[in-house]
Amino acid sequence: MLVSNAFRYSLARGLPGLANFFALALFTRLLGPTGYGSYALVIATVGLAYAVLFQWLSLATLRFAQSQLADRATVLVSVRRWYWRIAAVVVVLVAGVAIVGVPDLPRPTIVLAGVLLLAHAWVEINLMLASADRRPGRYGWLAGVKAGGVLLFGAIGAWSGYGFGGVVAGACVGLVLPAIWAAARDWRGLAAGGVAATEVALGRYGAPLAVTYLLDFIISTSDRLLIGAMLGAAAAGTYAAAYDLTQQSMWTLMMIVNLSAYPLMMTAVERSDAVALGALGRRHIGLLLGIGLPVAAGLAVLAPGISTAAFGSAFAREAATVLPIVAVAILLGGLKSYYFDLAFQAGRSTKGQLIVAAVAGVANLVLNILWIPRFGPTGAAAATLAAYGLGLGLSVVAGRRVVPLPFGGADAGKLLLAATAMLLVLYPFRAGDGLPALAAKIVVGAAVYATICWLTNPAGVRDGIRAWWHSRAAGPPATGWSS
């Protein structure tokens, strides 16, 4: 079931991921370093507000929509009430900021940023609902419309001559449309009882997560705000482009695994099935490493060619320096967020996750302040790597006291061997020399990695492929690994 769901979510996230990549490549070229830097700072601010105000509600929807906390309708009504309360606070805050004003930021853009926040939050809640309901088709449709709308209308806004403000306006249109559609599908005619008690339970679960995601945001996004303040919008734009490319490619793939595994693992927790939880955990960590390691290695070794192909010459040099460091950092952060942090959520001990995030977030902030003036964007990338490494270590140690999750050490060693072999083959050809050559290197690297994985059989991947092939040849689907 885990592998099958992962395949379905790979389709559901694949096209949106491509749309996000094209949006990144297009916006960097249309706006330039300074314009893209200003756009990235607006998006970072919206991301900060989402992390503090709404992200906990998205995760609570995923955690409890199909749980024993209450019936589904009661949970949804409670989620909706929380959303409207927070939305009212957002409207007041945005109005106040627009009245006071922000230097170099037009008031219409401030208002659009508020709209973008509300629409993004509502779409994310509905994506988590689709995942909780195990509907990858609905998830993929909604994610695809969201990403495609941002790309289409954002490009129209950029071409209109309004600069980064036009892109923000276009992104608003691209998000509002799927938000309206989602509101009309699953949220009408809900009848529920005991809503007040469920709202309190959601609040108690989510309050530590709100602070946790604020601290996670400090690690993942505050660096570009600090770069913008210390070095200017152009430096922030170059750093944000490299970071966003790495995060979108790696975290999208790792998110696919998490979306398929999370509901299954939470179901095992609700049923107190330790055997099923352990088996799912081993498969989960194996898939995360199996996807994350080669992508991180490929981004690191082929950084010059990737930077030139994705961003153009204006971004390429600085981005090529930042990419390898960020690739390793994102891998560590993905393992923490998409696997080891699940121990706290499964045990409903989100305060432990908060403490881990607090230590890592403070470390990141201090290192950014120390290293950005001295090393520039490279210092920010190094600070992110150090913070994610610290956070991962703490999450592993503290999470095992709540819900022990397996490490998958033997499989990790085999996957690391395959990634190292790929690195050794690609390293002599790492220089950027055109898109066709880059594509050829990616194919060769993938072939080397796949060959080593086939020979070493991590997580039973070779056995699984054979079982799937025999089941296809025999007709009815076989049970076991392939199911």
LUMVONU-971709 format. One record per residue (C-alpha): residue in three letters; y, x, z. Coordinates in steps of 0.05 Angstrom, whole numbers, plus 32768, in hexadecimal, padded with zeros to 4 digits. Each point is the difference from the previous one (the first is absolute). Example, Ala and Ser with C-alpha at 12.3 -4.5 7.8 and 13.67 -1.06 7.14 Angstrom:
Ala7FA680F6809C/Ser8045801B7FF3/
This chain:
Met800080008000/Leu803180388011/Val7FF480247FBE/Ser80037FBF7FD9/Asn80417FEC8020/Ala801D80457FF5/Phe7FF27FFA7FB6/Arg80227FBC7FFD/Tyr803C80198026/Ser8003803D7FD1/Leu800C7FCE7FC8/Ala80317FD9802C/Arg8029803E8011/Gly7FF680267FBF/Leu80337FDD7FD3/Pro80347FF98038/Gly7FF7804B800D/Leu800D800F7FB7/Ala803D7FD38000/Asn801B8025803D/Phe7FF480437FDE/Phe80247FEA7FC1/Ala80397FE5802B/Leu800780438023/Ala7FFF80277FBF/Leu80317FCF7FDF/Phe80327FFA8039/Thr8004804C800B/Arg801180097FB7/Leu80327FC67FFC/Leu8024800F8041/Gly7FFC804B8006/Pro7FF980268043/Thr80407FE48020/Gly7FF57FB87FE9/Tyr7FB780008012/Gly801180208043/Ser80307FC68010/Tyr7FCB7FCE7FEB/Ala7FCB8024802A/Leu802E7FFE803D/Val80097FB57FF8/Ile7FB57FF67FF9/Ala7FF4802E803C/Thr80307FD5802A/Val7FDC7FC17FEA/Gly7FBE80228011/Leu801A80118045/Ala80147FB8800D/Tyr7FBC7FE77FE7/Ala7FDB8032802B/Val80257FEA803F/Leu80067FB57FF4/Phe7FC77FE87FD3/Gln7FC780317FF7/Trp7FDF7FED8042/Leu7FFF7FB87FE8/Ser7FDD80147FBF/Leu7FCB80258026/Ala7FF87FC78033/Thr7FF47FD27FC5/Leu7FC9802E7FE6/Arg7FE280098045/Phe7FFE7FB78016/Ala80007FD27FC3/Gln7FB47FFD8003/Ser7FF480128049/Gln7FEB7FDA803E/Leu80478001801C/Ala800E7FBA7FE3/Asp7FF17FD87FC2/Arg801E80187FBF/Ala80367FCA7FFC/Thr8018800E8046/Val8006804B7FF1/Leu80267FF37FC0/Val80317FD08021/Ser800C80338036/Val800C80377FCC/Arg80307FD47FDA/Arg80287FF0803F/Trp8005804A8011/Tyr8017800F7FB9/Trp80397FCE8002/Arg801780188044/Ile800480477FE7/Ala801F7FEB7FBE/Ala80397FDE8026/Val800E80418025/Val800080257FBD/Val80337FD07FE2/Val802F8009803B/Leu7FF9804C7FFF/Val800A80057FB4/Ala803E7FD38004/Gly801D802C8037/Val7FF380417FDA/Ala801E7FE27FC0/Ile803F7FEB8025/Val800880448021/Gly7FED80267FC1/Val7FDB80417FF3/Pro8020803C7FDD/Asp7FEC80087FB7/Leu7FD67FC18002/Pro801D7FC07FE0/Arg7FFB7FC18029/Pro7FD77FDB7FCB/Thr7FCC80378004/Ile7FFD7FF7804C/Val7FF27FB67FF7/Leu7FCC800F7FCA/Ala7FDD8031802F/Gly7FF97FC78033/Val7FE27FD37FCB/Leu7FD180387FEB/Leu7FE980088048/Leu7FF17FB6800A/Ala7FDC7FF97FBE/His7FD880408009/Ala7FEA7FEB8046/Trp7FE97FBC7FE9/Val7FD8801C7FC6/Glu7FDF8034802D/Ile7FEC7FCA8032/Asn7FDF7FDA7FC7/Leu7FDD803E7FE6/Met7FE2800A8045/Leu7FEB7FB78002/Ala7FDC80087FBE/Ser7FDD803E801B/Ala7FEC7FDC8040/Asp7FE47FC77FD7/Arg7FDA80337FD5/Arg80217FE97FBF/Pro800D803F7FD8/Gly80117FD77FC3/Arg803A7FDE8024/Tyr80148042801E/Gly800180227FBC/Trp80277FC87FDE/Leu803580008036/Ala8005804C8003/Gly800380047FB4/Val80387FCD7FFA/Lys802680248036/Ala7FFA80467FE1/Gly800A7FE77FB9/Gly803D7FD88014/Val8021803A8023/Leu7FF3802C7FC3/Leu80197FCE7FCD/Phe803D7FE58023/Gly801180438020/Ala8000801F7FBA/Ile802D7FC87FE7/Gly802F800D803B/Ala8002804B7FF1/Trp800D7FF57FB5/Ser80377FCE8010/Gly802D80398016/Tyr80057FEE804A/Gly7FDD803F8017/Phe7FD47FFF803E/Gly801E7FBD8015/Gly7FE57FE17FC0/Val7FBA801A8011/Val80057FE28046/Ala80157FBD7FE1/Gly7FC680037FCF/Ala7FCF80118037/Cys80187FC28027/Val7FF17FD37FC5/Gly7FBC80217FF7/Leu7FEE7FF28049/Val801F7FBB800A/Leu7FD77FE07FC8/Pro7FBB8010801E/Ala801B7FF18046/Ile80117FB97FEA/Trp7FBC7FF87FDE/Ala7FDB8018803F/Ala80277FCF802C/Ala7FEA7FC67FD5/Arg7FB680138000/Asp7FE6800B8046/Trp80367FE98030/Arg800B7FB67FF2/Gly7FE17FC78027/Leu7FE6802B8039/Ala7FEA7FD9803E/Ala7FF28027803E/Gly7FFA7FFB804B/Gly800E80328038/Val803480237FD6/Ala802A8018803B/Ala7FC580258020/Thr7FEE80207FBD/Glu804880167FF5/Val7FFF80228043/Ala7FBE80237FF0/Leu801C80187FBD/Gly803E80198022/Arg7FDA80278035/Tyr7FD4801F7FCB/Gly803A80107FD2/Ala803680188030/Pro7FE280468008/Leu7FF280027FB5/Ala804A7FF37FF1/Val8013803F8026/Thr7FC480257FE3/Tyr80157FF27FB9/Leu80478014800F/Leu7FE580438017/Asp7FD280047FC3/Phe803D7FF37FD6/Ile8022803B8020/Ile7FC8802C7FE6/Ser7FFA7FE27FBA/Thr80487FEE7FED/Ser803580188030/Asp7FFE80457FE1/Arg80227FE87FC0/Leu80377FDF802B/Leu800A80428024/Ile800080277FBE/Gly80347FCF7FE5/Ala802C800A803D/Met7FF8804C8002/Leu7FF980147FB7/Gly80197FC57FD7/Ala7FE37FC77FD6/Ala7FE8802E7FC7/Ala7FD38028802E/Ala7FE67FC08020/Gly7FF17FE47FBB/Thr7FD7803D7FEB/Tyr7FD97FFF8041/Ala7FF57FB57FFE/Ala7FE680027FB9/Ala7FCB80348012/Tyr7FEE7FDD8041/Asp7FFC7FBB7FE0/Leu7FD380187FC7/Thr7FD0801F8032/Gln80017FC6802F/Gln7FF87FCB7FCB/Ser7FC580237FDF/Met7FDA8015803E/Trp800F7FC88030/Thr7FF37FCC7FCA/Leu7FBA801B7FF7/Met7FF38008804A/Met801D7FBA800C/Ile7FCB7FE47FD0/Val7FCA8019802E/Asn80247FE7803E/Leu800B7FBB7FE3/Ser7FB67FF87FF2/Ala7FE8801F8042/Tyr80327FE48032/Pro7FEA7FB68000/Leu7FB680158002/Met800B802F803B/Met80297FCD8026/Thr7FC97FCD7FF5/Ala7FCD8031801D/Val802F8009803C/Glu80077FB5800A/Arg7FB47FFA8000/Ser7FF7803D802D/Asp7FD2801E7FCC/Ala8004804B800F/Val7FCA80127FCD/Ala80257FDE7FC6/Leu8042801E8017/Gly7FE280468000/Ala7FE27FF77FBB/Leu80427FE57FE4/Gly802780388022/Arg7FD580367FDF/Arg80087FE07FBC/His804B7FF6800C/Ile801080488013/Gly7FD380197FC8/Leu80257FD77FCB/Leu80448013801B/Leu7FF0804A7FFD/Gly7FDC7FF97FBE/Ile803E7FE37FE0/Gly803780238028/Leu7FE780487FFC/Pro7FFD80087FB4/Val80437FDD7FF6/Ala8022802C8034/Ala7FE1803E7FE2/Gly80137FEC7FBA/Leu80487FF08012/Ala800680428025/Val7FE4802E7FCA/Leu801F7FDC7FC4/Ala80447FF38020/Pro802A80247FCA/Gly7FE27FD87FC7/Ile80007FBE8026/Ser804980088015/Thr8017800F7FB9/Ala7FD87FC67FE1/Ala80147FCD8035/Phe8049800F800E/Gly801D802C7FC9/Ser802380438006/Ala80367FE98031/Phe7FCD7FF58037/Ala7FC7802E7FEC/Arg800D80428025/Glu800E7FE58046/Ala7FCB7FC97FF9/Ala7FCB80337FED/Thr800E80268041/Val7FFD7FC2802B/Leu7FC47FDE7FE0/Pro7FC7802D801B/Ile80197FFB8048/Val800B7FB57FFC/Ala7FBB7FF57FE0/Val7FDD801F803C/Ala802D7FDA8030/Ile7FF27FBD7FDE/Leu7FB5800D8003/Leu8004800C804C/Gly802D7FC48009/Gly7FD27FD47FD8/Leu7FC380148029/Lys80277FF0803F/Ser801D7FBD7FEA/Tyr7FC57FE57FD8/Tyr7FC78016802C/Phe800A801F8044/Asp80397FD18015/Leu7FD07FC67FF3/Ala7FE080118043/Phe803E7FE88025/Gln80067FC17FD6/Ala7FB77FEF8006/Gly80048007804C/Arg80447FDB8002/Ser801C803D8023/Thr803D80097FD5/Lys802580228039/Gly7FD4803D7FF5/Gln801480027FB7/Leu80487FFC8016/Ile7FFA803D802C/Val7FE180297FC8/Ala80367FEB7FD0/Ala803680108033/Val7FE980488009/Ala7FF9800B7FB5/Gly80427FDE7FF0/Val802880298032/Ala7FE080407FE6/Asn80127FED7FB9/Leu80487FF08011/Val800A80418026/Leu7FE0802A7FC9/Asn802A7FDE7FCA/Ile8040800E8025/Leu7FEB80498009/Trp7FE2800D7FBB/Ile80297FD87FCE/Pro8040802A8009/Arg7FD880407FF9/Phe7FCB7FEF7FCC/Gly801C7FC27FDE/Pro7FCF7FCB7FE4/Thr7FC680318009/Gly800F8001804B/Ala7FFD7FB38001/Ala7FBC80017FDE/Ala7FE680348031/Ala80197FD5803A/Thr7FDB7FC47FE4/Leu7FC080297FF9/Ala800580198048/Ala800E7FBA801B/Tyr7FC77FDF7FDA/Gly7FD080378016/Leu80147FF68049/Gly7FFB7FB57FFA/Leu7FBB80037FE1/Gly7FE6802D8036/Leu801B7FD48037/Ser7FE67FC07FDF/Val7FBA801E7FFB/Val7FFE80148049/Ala80227FC2801E/Gly7FDF7FCE7FD1/Arg7FBA80148014/Arg800F7FE88047/Val800D7FBA7FE5/Val7FCE7FF67FC8/Pro7FD7803E7FEA/Leu800080077FB5/Pro7FD180317FDB/Phe801C80407FE2/Gly7FD280097FC4/Gly8001804B800A/Ala7FC780137FD0/Asp801D7FD57FC8/Ala8045801D800C/Gly7FE480467FF7/Lys7FE17FEE7FBD/Leu80407FDF7FE8/Leu8029803B8016/Leu7FD1802E7FD8/Ala800A7FD57FC2/Ala804C80008008/Thr8000804B800A/Ala7FD8800B7FC1/Met80317FD57FDA/Leu803A8028801B/Leu7FE180437FEC/Val7FF47FE77FB9/Leu80477FE47FF7/Tyr802980368024/Pro800480327FC7/Phe801C7FC87FD3/Arg80317FE18032/Ala8040800D7FD7/Gly80227FC47FE1/Asp7FF780027FB4/Gly80057FB97FE6/Leu7FE17FBC800B/Pro7FC280097FD3/Ala7FEE80418025/Leu800B7FDE8043/Ala7FD27FC67FEC/Ala7FCB80327FEB/Lys800480248042/Ile7FF97FBF8026/Val7FC17FEE7FD8/Val7FE28045800C/Gly80107FFE804B/Ala7FE27FBA8007/Ala7FC180177FDB/Val7FF7803C802E/Tyr800B7FD5803E/Ala7FD07FCA7FE9/Thr7FCB80347FEE/Ile800180208045/Cys7FFF7FBB8021/Trp7FC37FED7FD5/Leu7FDC803F8015/Thr80107FFC804B/Asn7FFB7FB38005/Pro80377FF38036/Ala7FFB7FBB8020/Gly7FC37FF37FD4/Val802C7FF87FC2/Arg7FCB80197FD0/Asp7FCC7FD2801F/Gly80317FC67FFD/Ile800F800B7FB6/Arg7FB680037FF0/Ala7FF37FC18028/Trp80387FDC7FDD/Trp7FE680177FBC/His7FB97FE9800F/Ser80197FBE801A/Arg80277FF57FBF/Ala7FC280117FD7/Ala7FD37FD3802A/Gly802E7FC37FFC/Pro800D7FE38046/Pro802E802B802C/Ala7FDB802B8032/Thr80118000804A/Gly8012803F8026/Trp803480357FEF/Ser80177FE17FBE/Ser800B7FBB801E/
